[in-house]
Amino acid sequence: MCVSRFLQPGVLVLAGVLFLVPSALASQPSEATAVRDQPPKRYRMLTTPDGIQFGLRQGANKTPAPAAFLFGSLLDEVLTGEHCRILLAAGYVCAALDAPGHGLDRDTSEPPELRSWRHRLEAGRDFVSAYNARLSSILNYLVAERIADPALVIAVGGSRGGFLAFHFAGSDPRVRGVAGLAPVTELRALYEFRGMDDHELTASLSPIRHAARLAGRNVLVTIGDRDERVGTDHAIALARRVSRDAEGARVDLHVLAEPRGHHHPEATAGLLRTWAVKCLRKRSKR
């Protein structure tokens, strides 16, 4: 559920005839140029003792450092994106695992991406619990290697990544803060899960139902005011439920003007930066 971008067509004039050429094709580099201009990876791929591959990005952080688990679709995207850069600058090390049904977790016998989630749920497979166990194993490894400071671990995700971040925070008490940016909080609101209103396993995975598990956490929720993809009202409902049911939780909810729908509103980056620094300050006061 990444923000969609539309390509503007290029223009080609040949023998007095006007042709429209997609700019992606008009500017497509040669294979040699693509390889030469490809930026080096800014993160490392590591493997835990039990064989889980994940990505880790470190800035000038002194280790052990506060750790941020980033969630989205592919670990490559989240570890090279703006939110990762914000967290690195704040002093976090950033770890990421491909989402279920994506990247290294892709099973070619399944439909791709979110449709793989539906496929697994229809087969009675709770892919979230299995994913959380892998994330906790990664955190164990980072702590054992003195890369991550267990005194402050946060989870940050956008869209489907927000869904995964809330579940990880609720499953591992070492995660002290969670940020959902335009998050999925109800799978059945997505068109990929149409017709599953009465499917109990799918319904049971709504983070709204598990809000009490976020007791004592710092919680950030940002959402555009016209997000029909994940549902503005569903995000608001999660924040309200956390405030009601999660004892000691601190909830910051921001409903922001965003006429484009399912996009990160412009203020999102600044809000994430402020929240991440605030989590660090709370840790230093303990």
Beta strands, then each sheet from edge to edge (+ up, - down):
strand 1: 9-14
strand 2: 17-22
strand 3: 44-47
strand 4: 53-57
strand 5: 65-71
strand 6: 93-96
strand 7: 148-158
strand 8: 175-181
strand 9: 218-224
strand 10: 250-256
sheet 1: 1+ 2-
sheet 2: 3+ 4- 6+ 5+ 7+ 8+ 9+ 10+
end
